Each structure stands twice: as C-alpha cells, then as structure tokens.
Amino acid sequence: QVQLAESGGGSVQPGGSLRLSCAASGYLFGSSLACMGWFRQAPGKEREGVAAVDNRGTITYAESVKGRATVSKDFQKNTLFLQMDSLKPEDAAMYYCAATYAQRCAIGVTTFPLWGQGTQVTVSS
C-alpha cells in the first residue's frame, strides 16, 4: 500500500522560497503509470492543483505557479519535491502530495485517490 508523507512547510516572507518533500512508501516510483501531484488548499478556498508529473518526467504546472514552481523526483529515495520560489501571500496554504496510476497525468485531468496529510506553508511579512 502506498503511503505519502509531506514535509518542508514553514513560514517565509514574501519573495522567499521553500522546498517541499513527499516521501512515498510502497510500490509507486517503479511503476510506468505512476502519476504524482502537488495540490494546495487555503482556508475557505477550493483545493487547487499545483503540478503533476508522470513517470517519464513530463510535468504540468498550474498557471498560478508557472515560472515559480519546480517539481523534481529522486527515484532512489522515492521522494517528490516541489520547489517554490518568489512566494506570494496568496501561495499560503496547506500543500498536499497525491498519487495514482494513470495513463494520462496532468493537473485538472487526473483523479488522485492517494493523499498525504499535508504540510503548511505560510507567507507573510
């Protein structure tokens, strides 16, 4: 059974950076159909997809984070990363890692049934 555990959240000032991690246990990274995503949800707002990456390394980003977010994977450590730069107050949210097995892997297209517990990101001066 795949389990996901996020870490790396914290409080930063506007313009700062954070690197979020998602450690995956169980068989996921080895699957050619593995699809992983980052989502976020701020209080009172709907959950928003941030980025998704398939096992070939194809990544889709939400328009709201393009140019400021970078997703990467460490296959040896079964870990997914989300580097967020030039953080804005509107980036503050609980960030979640999600996973599934899918032929098509993209934000707004793929349904993710596996979720981590989330890591909080606060952006304020």
Disulfide bonds with the S-S distance in Angstrom:
Cys22-Cys97 2.06
Cys35-Cys105 2.06
